[in-house]
């Protein structure tokens, strides 16, 4: 499934959520680097709605590392 360009964060989160639907049945899903990147991107987008700036920064830092690591592992 290709990720299409969206105009809002909510639309993006809904698209990612739709992508997750049914994929959890695959025992390998979530372990592959491309899936790890999608999970981290979704967490980052959801965290942008947090009011606590310190918590939001911690989540953004952690997901940034996770996205970079997963992207490096994609072949």
PDB file as gemmi writes it, atoms N, CA and C in Angstrom:
CRYST1    1.000    1.000    1.000  90.00  90.00  90.00 P 1                      
ATOM      1  N   UNK A   1       0.841  -1.179   0.000  1.00  0.00           N  
ATOM      2  CA  UNK A   1       0.000   0.000   0.000  1.00  0.00           C  
ATOM      3  C   UNK A   1       0.882   1.236   0.000  1.00  0.00           C  
ATOM      4  N   UNK A   2       0.611   2.132  -0.874  1.00  0.00           N  
ATOM      5  CA  UNK A   2       1.363   3.378  -0.933  1.00  0.00           C  
ATOM      6  C   UNK A   2       0.715   4.402  -0.015  1.00  0.00           C  
ATOM      7  N   UNK A   3       1.535   5.189   0.616  1.00  0.00           N  
ATOM      8  CA  UNK A   3       1.038   6.273   1.460  1.00  0.00           C  
ATOM      9  C   UNK A   3       0.777   7.455   0.545  1.00  0.00           C  
ATOM     10  N   UNK A   4      -0.456   7.929   0.535  1.00  0.00           N  
ATOM     11  CA  UNK A   4      -0.789   9.064  -0.327  1.00  0.00           C  
ATOM     12  C   UNK A   4      -0.633  10.372   0.444  1.00  0.00           C  
ATOM     13  N   UNK A   5      -0.450  11.451  -0.294  1.00  0.00           N  
ATOM     14  CA  UNK A   5      -0.279  12.759   0.339  1.00  0.00           C  
ATOM     15  C   UNK A   5      -1.616  13.212   0.926  1.00  0.00           C  
ATOM     16  N   UNK A   6      -1.555  13.710   2.152  1.00  0.00           N  
ATOM     17  CA  UNK A   6      -2.764  14.153   2.837  1.00  0.00           C  
ATOM     18  C   UNK A   6      -2.605  15.608   3.258  1.00  0.00           C  
ATOM     19  N   UNK A   7      -3.735  16.227   3.587  1.00  0.00           N  
ATOM     20  CA  UNK A   7      -3.719  17.652   3.913  1.00  0.00           C  
ATOM     21  C   UNK A   7      -3.736  17.942   5.406  1.00  0.00           C  
ATOM     22  N   UNK A   8      -4.068  16.943   6.225  1.00  0.00           N  
ATOM     23  CA  UNK A   8      -4.129  17.202   7.666  1.00  0.00           C  
ATOM     24  C   UNK A   8      -3.487  16.068   8.440  1.00  0.00           C  
ATOM     25  N   UNK A   9      -3.107  16.353   9.667  1.00  0.00           N  
ATOM     26  CA  UNK A   9      -2.509  15.324  10.526  1.00  0.00           C  
ATOM     27  C   UNK A   9      -3.521  14.236  10.842  1.00  0.00           C  
ATOM     28  N   UNK A  10      -4.767  14.639  11.082  1.00  0.00           N  
ATOM     29  CA  UNK A  10      -5.797  13.649  11.384  1.00  0.00           C  
ATOM     30  C   UNK A  10      -5.960  12.686  10.214  1.00  0.00           C  
ATOM     31  N   UNK A  11      -5.984  13.212   9.008  1.00  0.00           N  
ATOM     32  CA  UNK A  11      -6.095  12.365   7.823  1.00  0.00           C  
ATOM     33  C   UNK A  11      -4.909  11.399   7.742  1.00  0.00           C  
ATOM     34  N   UNK A  12      -3.722  11.892   8.083  1.00  0.00           N  
ATOM     35  CA  UNK A  12      -2.523  11.047   8.076  1.00  0.00           C  
ATOM     36  C   UNK A  12      -2.644   9.922   9.100  1.00  0.00           C  
ATOM     37  N   UNK A  13      -3.033  10.267  10.322  1.00  0.00           N  
ATOM     38  CA  UNK A  13      -3.161   9.259  11.372  1.00  0.00           C  
ATOM     39  C   UNK A  13      -4.226   8.235  10.982  1.00  0.00           C  
ATOM     40  N   UNK A  14      -5.326   8.688  10.404  1.00  0.00           N  
ATOM     41  CA  UNK A  14      -6.358   7.751   9.968  1.00  0.00           C  
ATOM     42  C   UNK A  14      -5.846   6.837   8.865  1.00  0.00           C  
ATOM     43  N   UNK A  15      -5.046   7.370   7.973  1.00  0.00           N  
ATOM     44  CA  UNK A  15      -4.470   6.553   6.902  1.00  0.00           C  
ATOM     45  C   UNK A  15      -3.518   5.509   7.468  1.00  0.00           C  
ATOM     46  N   UNK A  16      -2.656   5.904   8.400  1.00  0.00           N  
ATOM     47  CA  UNK A  16      -1.738   4.958   9.027  1.00  0.00           C  
ATOM     48  C   UNK A  16      -2.525   3.903   9.807  1.00  0.00           C  
ATOM     49  N   UNK A  17      -3.559   4.336  10.534  1.00  0.00           N  
ATOM     50  CA  UNK A  17      -4.394   3.397  11.286  1.00  0.00           C  
ATOM     51  C   UNK A  17      -5.042   2.401  10.342  1.00  0.00           C  
ATOM     52  N   UNK A  18      -5.511   2.862   9.198  1.00  0.00           N  
ATOM     53  CA  UNK A  18      -6.107   1.976   8.204  1.00  0.00           C  
ATOM     54  C   UNK A  18      -5.069   0.975   7.701  1.00  0.00           C  
ATOM     55  N   UNK A  19      -3.827   1.413   7.553  1.00  0.00           N  
ATOM     56  CA  UNK A  19      -2.759   0.513   7.122  1.00  0.00           C  
ATOM     57  C   UNK A  19      -2.512  -0.573   8.166  1.00  0.00           C  
ATOM     58  N   UNK A  20      -2.560  -0.216   9.444  1.00  0.00           N  
ATOM     59  CA  UNK A  20      -2.324  -1.181  10.515  1.00  0.00           C  
ATOM     60  C   UNK A  20      -3.426  -2.235  10.566  1.00  0.00           C  
ATOM     61  N   UNK A  21      -4.654  -1.852  10.197  1.00  0.00           N  
ATOM     62  CA  UNK A  21      -5.803  -2.750  10.308  1.00  0.00           C  
ATOM     63  C   UNK A  21      -5.540  -4.047   9.531  1.00  0.00           C  
ATOM     64  N   UNK A  22      -5.618  -5.145  10.232  1.00  0.00           N  
ATOM     65  CA  UNK A  22      -5.437  -6.444   9.604  1.00  0.00           C  
ATOM     66  C   UNK A  22      -3.999  -6.903   9.529  1.00  0.00           C  
ATOM     67  N   UNK A  23      -3.054  -5.989   9.565  1.00  0.00           N  
ATOM     68  CA  UNK A  23      -1.654  -6.378   9.461  1.00  0.00           C  
ATOM     69  C   UNK A  23      -1.144  -7.034  10.737  1.00  0.00           C  
ATOM     70  N   UNK A  24      -1.787  -6.785  11.853  1.00  0.00           N  
ATOM     71  CA  UNK A  24      -1.340  -7.380  13.103  1.00  0.00           C  
ATOM     72  C   UNK A  24      -1.483  -8.898  13.074  1.00  0.00           C  
ATOM     73  N   UNK A  25      -2.301  -9.428  12.124  1.00  0.00           N  
ATOM     74  CA  UNK A  25      -2.470 -10.873  12.022  1.00  0.00           C  
ATOM     75  C   UNK A  25      -1.218 -11.555  11.464  1.00  0.00           C  
ATOM     76  N   UNK A  26      -0.367 -10.809  10.799  1.00  0.00           N  
ATOM     77  CA  UNK A  26       0.889 -11.329  10.264  1.00  0.00           C  
ATOM     78  C   UNK A  26       1.881 -11.400  11.418  1.00  0.00           C  
ATOM     79  N   UNK A  27       2.369 -12.601  11.767  1.00  0.00           N  
ATOM     80  CA  UNK A  27       3.275 -12.705  12.920  1.00  0.00           C  
ATOM     81  C   UNK A  27       4.563 -11.904  12.778  1.00  0.00           C  
ATOM     82  N   UNK A  28       4.978 -11.614  11.565  1.00  0.00           N  
ATOM     83  CA  UNK A  28       6.206 -10.838  11.351  1.00  0.00           C  
ATOM     84  C   UNK A  28       5.941  -9.335  11.293  1.00  0.00           C  
ATOM     85  N   UNK A  29       4.675  -8.937  11.232  1.00  0.00           N  
ATOM     86  CA  UNK A  29       4.372  -7.514  11.106  1.00  0.00           C  
ATOM     87  C   UNK A  29       4.816  -6.788  12.362  1.00  0.00           C  
ATOM     88  N   UNK A  30       5.425  -5.655  12.160  1.00  0.00           N  
ATOM     89  CA  UNK A  30       5.914  -4.853  13.281  1.00  0.00           C  
ATOM     90  C   UNK A  30       7.376  -5.112  13.577  1.00  0.00           C  
ATOM     91  N   UNK A  31       7.891  -6.208  13.090  1.00  0.00           N  
ATOM     92  CA  UNK A  31       9.300  -6.532  13.313  1.00  0.00           C  
ATOM     93  C   UNK A  31      10.169  -6.067  12.158  1.00  0.00           C  
ATOM     94  N   UNK A  32       9.576  -5.862  11.010  1.00  0.00           N  
ATOM     95  CA  UNK A  32      10.337  -5.414   9.834  1.00  0.00           C  
ATOM     96  C   UNK A  32      10.673  -3.934   9.983  1.00  0.00           C  
ATOM     97  N   UNK A  33      11.812  -3.495   9.445  1.00  0.00           N  
ATOM     98  CA  UNK A  33      12.221  -2.091   9.596  1.00  0.00           C  
ATOM     99  C   UNK A  33      11.207  -1.101   9.037  1.00  0.00           C  
ATOM    100  N   UNK A  34      10.596  -1.417   7.894  1.00  0.00           N  
ATOM    101  CA  UNK A  34       9.621  -0.473   7.324  1.00  0.00           C  
ATOM    102  C   UNK A  34       8.396  -0.347   8.220  1.00  0.00           C  
ATOM    103  N   UNK A  35       8.004  -1.431   8.894  1.00  0.00           N  
ATOM    104  CA  UNK A  35       6.888  -1.365   9.835  1.00  0.00           C  
ATOM    105  C   UNK A  35       7.276  -0.597  11.089  1.00  0.00           C  
ATOM    106  N   UNK A  36       8.509  -0.776  11.543  1.00  0.00           N  
ATOM    107  CA  UNK A  36       9.000  -0.042  12.700  1.00  0.00           C  
ATOM    108  C   UNK A  36       8.974   1.469  12.429  1.00  0.00           C  
ATOM    109  N   UNK A  37       9.361   1.845  11.216  1.00  0.00           N  
ATOM    110  CA  UNK A  37       9.329   3.268  10.847  1.00  0.00           C  
ATOM    111  C   UNK A  37       7.901   3.790  10.857  1.00  0.00           C  
ATOM    112  N   UNK A  38       6.953   3.035  10.311  1.00  0.00           N  
ATOM    113  CA  UNK A  38       5.551   3.462  10.304  1.00  0.00           C  
ATOM    114  C   UNK A  38       5.005   3.631  11.718  1.00  0.00           C  
ATOM    115  N   UNK A  39       5.341   2.703  12.583  1.00  0.00           N  
ATOM    116  CA  UNK A  39       4.879   2.788  13.970  1.00  0.00           C  
ATOM    117  C   UNK A  39       5.442   4.048  14.635  1.00  0.00           C  
ATOM    118  N   UNK A  40       6.726   4.304  14.438  1.00  0.00           N  
ATOM    119  CA  UNK A  40       7.359   5.487  15.045  1.00  0.00           C  
ATOM    120  C   UNK A  40       6.775   6.778  14.486  1.00  0.00           C  
ATOM    121  N   UNK A  41       6.506   6.814  13.185  1.00  0.00           N  
ATOM    122  CA  UNK A  41       5.901   8.010  12.574  1.00  0.00           C  
ATOM    123  C   UNK A  41       4.511   8.242  13.151  1.00  0.00           C  
ATOM    124  N   UNK A  42       3.728   7.189  13.300  1.00  0.00           N  
ATOM    125  CA  UNK A  42       2.384   7.329  13.861  1.00  0.00           C  
ATOM    126  C   UNK A  42       2.445   7.824  15.310  1.00  0.00           C  
ATOM    127  N   UNK A  43       3.375   7.284  16.094  1.00  0.00           N  
ATOM    128  CA  UNK A  43       3.530   7.734  17.483  1.00  0.00           C  
ATOM    129  C   UNK A  43       3.923   9.209  17.523  1.00  0.00           C  
ATOM    130  N   UNK A  44       4.839   9.600  16.647  1.00  0.00           N  
ATOM    131  CA  UNK A  44       5.281  10.999  16.606  1.00  0.00           C  
ATOM    132  C   UNK A  44       4.117  11.932  16.256  1.00  0.00           C  
ATOM    133  N   UNK A  45       3.333  11.548  15.268  1.00  0.00           N  
ATOM    134  CA  UNK A  45       2.187  12.380  14.872  1.00  0.00           C  
ATOM    135  C   UNK A  45       1.176  12.495  16.006  1.00  0.00           C  
ATOM    136  N   UNK A  46       0.920  11.399  16.703  1.00  0.00           N  
ATOM    137  CA  UNK A  46       0.000  11.447  17.831  1.00  0.00           C  
ATOM    138  C   UNK A  46       0.564  12.298  18.967  1.00  0.00           C  
ATOM    139  N   UNK A  47       1.859  12.229  19.202  1.00  0.00           N  
ATOM    140  CA  UNK A  47       2.486  12.993  20.284  1.00  0.00           C  
ATOM    141  C   UNK A  47       2.435  14.485  20.040  1.00  0.00           C  
ATOM    142  N   UNK A  48       2.340  14.904  18.794  1.00  0.00           N  
ATOM    143  CA  UNK A  48       2.265  16.340  18.504  1.00  0.00           C  
ATOM    144  C   UNK A  48       1.023  16.976  19.106  1.00  0.00           C  
ATOM    145  N   UNK A  49       0.041  16.166  19.476  1.00  0.00           N  
ATOM    146  CA  UNK A  49      -1.159  16.696  20.118  1.00  0.00           C  
ATOM    147  C   UNK A  49      -1.037  16.867  21.623  1.00  0.00           C  
ATOM    148  N   UNK A  50       0.079  16.453  22.204  1.00  0.00           N  
ATOM    149  CA  UNK A  50       0.267  16.577  23.651  1.00  0.00           C  
ATOM    150  C   UNK A  50       0.534  18.032  24.046  1.00  0.00           C  
ATOM    151  N   UNK A  51      -0.026  18.417  25.166  1.00  0.00           N  
ATOM    152  CA  UNK A  51       0.177  19.783  25.653  1.00  0.00           C  
ATOM    153  C   UNK A  51       1.517  19.942  26.372  1.00  0.00           C  
ATOM    154  N   UNK A  52       2.011  18.901  26.992  1.00  0.00           N  
ATOM    155  CA  UNK A  52       3.255  18.951  27.751  1.00  0.00           C  
ATOM    156  C   UNK A  52       4.446  18.961  26.785  1.00  0.00           C  
ATOM    157  N   UNK A  53       5.094  20.107  26.673  1.00  0.00           N  
ATOM    158  CA  UNK A  53       6.194  20.280  25.710  1.00  0.00           C  
ATOM    159  C   UNK A  53       7.386  19.368  26.015  1.00  0.00           C  
ATOM    160  N   UNK A  54       7.669  19.141  27.296  1.00  0.00           N  
ATOM    161  CA  UNK A  54       8.808  18.299  27.656  1.00  0.00           C  
ATOM    162  C   UNK A  54       8.563  16.845  27.249  1.00  0.00           C  
ATOM    163  N   UNK A  55       7.367  16.364  27.488  1.00  0.00           N  
ATOM    164  CA  UNK A  55       7.028  14.991  27.103  1.00  0.00           C  
ATOM    165  C   UNK A  55       7.032  14.865  25.582  1.00  0.00           C  
ATOM    166  N   UNK A  56       6.469  15.869  24.911  1.00  0.00           N  
ATOM    167  CA  UNK A  56       6.440  15.858  23.449  1.00  0.00           C  
ATOM    168  C   UNK A  56       7.858  15.811  22.887  1.00  0.00           C  
ATOM    169  N   UNK A  57       8.785  16.563  23.481  1.00  0.00           N  
ATOM    170  CA  UNK A  57      10.170  16.557  23.013  1.00  0.00           C  
ATOM    171  C   UNK A  57      10.818  15.199  23.216  1.00  0.00           C  
ATOM    172  N   UNK A  58      10.579  14.580  24.367  1.00  0.00           N  
ATOM    173  CA  UNK A  58      11.140  13.252  24.629  1.00  0.00           C  
ATOM    174  C   UNK A  58      10.635  12.233  23.611  1.00  0.00           C  
ATOM    175  N   UNK A  59       9.347  12.276  23.324  1.00  0.00           N  
ATOM    176  CA  UNK A  59       8.774  11.345  22.353  1.00  0.00           C  
ATOM    177  C   UNK A  59       9.337  11.627  20.966  1.00  0.00           C  
ATOM    178  N   UNK A  60       9.439  12.894  20.589  1.00  0.00           N  
ATOM    179  CA  UNK A  60       9.991  13.241  19.274  1.00  0.00           C  
ATOM    180  C   UNK A  60      11.447  12.807  19.148  1.00  0.00           C  
ATOM    181  N   UNK A  61      12.223  12.968  20.209  1.00  0.00           N  
ATOM    182  CA  UNK A  61      13.623  12.516  20.182  1.00  0.00           C  
ATOM    183  C   UNK A  61      13.710  10.999  20.018  1.00  0.00           C  
ATOM    184  N   UNK A  62      12.901  10.288  20.796  1.00  0.00           N  
ATOM    185  CA  UNK A  62      12.930   8.819  20.748  1.00  0.00           C  
ATOM    186  C   UNK A  62      12.446   8.299  19.401  1.00  0.00           C  
ATOM    187  N   UNK A  63      11.370   8.867  18.890  1.00  0.00           N  
ATOM    188  CA  UNK A  63      10.862   8.390  17.601  1.00  0.00           C  
ATOM    189  C   UNK A  63      11.800   8.788  16.468  1.00  0.00           C  
ATOM    190  N   UNK A  64      12.487   9.908  16.602  1.00  0.00           N  
ATOM    191  CA  UNK A  64      13.474  10.292  15.588  1.00  0.00           C  
ATOM    192  C   UNK A  64      14.582   9.261  15.479  1.00  0.00           C  
ATOM    193  N   UNK A  65      15.049   8.783  16.637  1.00  0.00           N  
ATOM    194  CA  UNK A  65      16.074   7.733  16.644  1.00  0.00           C  
ATOM    195  C   UNK A  65      15.541   6.435  16.044  1.00  0.00           C  
ATOM    196  N   UNK A  66      14.313   6.101  16.397  1.00  0.00           N  
ATOM    197  CA  UNK A  66      13.708   4.873  15.883  1.00  0.00           C  
ATOM    198  C   UNK A  66      13.514   4.947  14.363  1.00  0.00           C  
ATOM    199  N   UNK A  67      13.067   6.088  13.866  1.00  0.00           N  
ATOM    200  CA  UNK A  67      12.865   6.252  12.421  1.00  0.00           C  
ATOM    201  C   UNK A  67      14.201   6.174  11.687  1.00  0.00           C  
ATOM    202  N   UNK A  68      15.211   6.842  12.221  1.00  0.00           N  
ATOM    203  CA  UNK A  68      16.535   6.814  11.579  1.00  0.00           C  
ATOM    204  C   UNK A  68      17.103   5.405  11.553  1.00  0.00           C  
ATOM    205  N   UNK A  69      16.990   4.694  12.652  1.00  0.00           N  
ATOM    206  CA  UNK A  69      17.492   3.325  12.710  1.00  0.00           C  
ATOM    207  C   UNK A  69      16.748   2.401  11.767  1.00  0.00           C  
ATOM    208  N   UNK A  70      15.422   2.545  11.724  1.00  0.00           N  
ATOM    209  CA  UNK A  70      14.622   1.696  10.837  1.00  0.00           C  
ATOM    210  C   UNK A  70      14.908   2.022   9.368  1.00  0.00           C  
ATOM    211  N   UNK A  71      15.050   3.310   9.066  1.00  0.00           N  
ATOM    212  CA  UNK A  71      15.345   3.706   7.672  1.00  0.00           C  
ATOM    213  C   UNK A  71      16.700   3.167   7.219  1.00  0.00           C  
ATOM    214  N   UNK A  72      17.667   3.164   8.108  1.00  0.00           N  
ATOM    215  CA  UNK A  72      18.989   2.625   7.766  1.00  0.00           C  
ATOM    216  C   UNK A  72      18.948   1.117   7.524  1.00  0.00           C  
ATOM    217  N   UNK A  73      17.999   0.435   8.175  1.00  0.00           N  
ATOM    218  CA  UNK A  73      17.906  -1.016   8.049  1.00  0.00           C  
ATOM    219  C   UNK A  73      17.095  -1.472   6.832  1.00  0.00           C  
ATOM    220  N   UNK A  74      16.353  -0.549   6.211  1.00  0.00           N  
ATOM    221  CA  UNK A  74      15.565  -0.907   5.022  1.00  0.00           C  
ATOM    222  C   UNK A  74      16.512  -1.150   3.872  1.00  0.00           C  
ATOM    223  N   UNK A  75      16.316  -2.234   3.177  1.00  0.00           N  
ATOM    224  CA  UNK A  75      17.216  -2.572   2.065  1.00  0.00           C  
ATOM    225  C   UNK A  75      16.636  -2.190   0.744  1.00  0.00           C  
TER     226      UNK A  75                                                      
END                                                                             
